Amino acid sequence: MKKEPPKARATYSAPAYFTLHEGDFGESGVVVVSVRRTYSVESDLRFEIVERPSIGMIRVLKDLGDSPELLHLARDREAAERWLANNPYSRAYLEEVSANEVGADIIEGRSAA
């Protein structure tokens, strides 16, 4: 749901990391606990991307500066707008998965093509 580049300061450095949303828990539509886990790219754990978004899908993102947070991935703009209307977030915006992006993934070997 989010990725961060490495950070280097005069007295501190941190490797790149990513955060996964594991689930929301609650009752009657009220989220009580949202479970997220953050992993360093230097971890010994291995992760596999089993499916990438298709051309035309819409990401619902939250603006958090340099690293936006993925809130939802919808099959089309109408579904994304409907999701956002039912799940209002401040600073949320929509971004379409483009043919150029999917093509770059294939060329750079990040997709099964």
Secondary structure, 3 states (H helix, E strand, C coil): CEEECCEECCCCEECCEEEEEEEEEEECCEEEEEEEEEEECCCCCCCCCCCCCCCCCEEEEECCCCCCEEEEEECCHHHHHHHHHHCCCCCEEEEECCHHHHHHHHHCCCCCC
